[in-house]
Amino acid sequence: MLSFTTLFVAASAVLGAIAAPTATTPEDVSRVRKRNTPNETGTSGGFYYQFWSEAGGSVDYENGPGGNYHVTWSAVTDFTSGKGWSTAAPRNISYEGTFVPGSNSYLAVYTWSQQGETYILENFGTYNPGSCCGKHQGTITSDGGTYDVWLVDRGNNYIQYWSIRQEKRTSGVVTTGNHYNWYIAHGLTHNPNSAAAYQILSTEGYESTGSSNMTVGEVSGDSAPVSSSAPASSAKATTAAPTSVATSTAAAAPTSSSSSTSDAAAHYAQCGGQGWKGATTCVSPYTCTASGVYYSQCL
């Protein structure tokens, strides 16, 4: 098993959180971009792994068998770690394990690119990253839970999209396509499926102490049903539930590719593409629309 440990003593206070949607400084943007050159990356147990740490505190990351990894940290400044894949895709990602978050850390399906980051946040500490400075975009109901969606502009068009699950959990399945499709449909300028440098089940800590022992995998099957709502355009960032209205989408007239049966794919879900083995019809009134050789979705 590979073990990678860092131990740093901070020479001065570090400005701003990388992950937390706080006021952006030039230092924040520079540090976010450093994640493209992690301290350690490679393949372990058939999975891609990534480890990155900012100076400050201590972090001990170790790869286990298969999709397992575990990490402990103490008084850390900021780090990301985890296992997954070197390219992103609309995968159905399974995970299970133990997560002791401390005050400020995240367990999320995470992608990184030169254009921005996406977090499908399954669990976190006492600090909710949607509580400050982001813009609430609406909600997504998927995989048995409801996610608040937040957009954070970190400057220079570097955009973070956060899906923050209201019901915290440490095991389950994440239908990532439901989230990525929602982001794109609501204005995300880059496609995580094609732009991301990697896609991992990430444990991240910021100015906290904690531990995580997780195992990640991929399950086959149809996309989970998804529903969504969007707040009124004047909604501000707040921890209170915003007034929501039904998402308005110009839908095509029903065609032969639409379906109302239980095995049909939901709105925005994947319905085709090379190698796709799931549902190939859509719930009415949506149509399976190709966006390339490898991916079609219900629009």
HELIX and SHEET records of a PDB file:
HELIX    1   1 PRO A   26  ARG A   33  1                                   8    
HELIX    2   2 LYS A   34  ASN A   36  5                                   3    
HELIX    3   3 THR A  176  ALA A  185  1                                  10    
HELIX    4   4 PRO A  192  ALA A  195  1                                   4    
SHEET    1   A 5 SER A   3  PHE A   8  0                                        
SHEET    2   A 5 GLY A  57  ASN A  63 -1                                        
SHEET    3   A 5 ASN A  68  TRP A  85 -1                                        
SHEET    4   A 5 PHE A  47  SER A  53 -1                                        
SHEET    5   A 5 GLU A  40  SER A  44 -1                                        
SHEET    1   B 6 SER A   3  PHE A   8  0                                        
SHEET    2   B 6 GLY A  57  ASN A  63 -1                                        
SHEET    3   B 6 ASN A  68  TRP A  85 -1                                        
SHEET    4   B 6 TYR A 198  GLU A 218 -1                                        
SHEET    5   B 6 ASN A  92  VAL A 100 -1                                        
SHEET    6   B 6 SER A 171  THR A 175 -1                                        
SHEET    1   C11 SER A   3  PHE A   8  0                                        
SHEET    2   C11 GLY A  57  ASN A  63 -1                                        
SHEET    3   C11 ASN A  68  TRP A  85 -1                                        
SHEET    4   C11 TYR A 198  GLU A 218 -1                                        
SHEET    5   C11 SER A 105  TRP A 112 -1                                        
SHEET    6   C11 GLY A 116  PHE A 124 -1                                        
SHEET    7   C11 ILE A 159  ARG A 165  1                                        
SHEET    8   C11 GLY A 145  ASP A 153 -1                                        
SHEET    9   C11 LYS A 135  SER A 142 -1                                        
SHEET   10   C11 VAL A 226  PRO A 231 -1                                        
SHEET   11   C11 SER A 244  ALA A 246 -1                                        
SHEET    1   D 2 SER A 258  SER A 259  0                                        
SHEET    2   D 2 CYS A 282  VAL A 283  1                                        
SHEET    1   E 3 GLN A 270  GLY A 272  0                                        
SHEET    2   E 3 SER A 296  CYS A 298 -1                                        
SHEET    3   E 3 CYS A 288  ALA A 290 -1                                        
END                                                                             
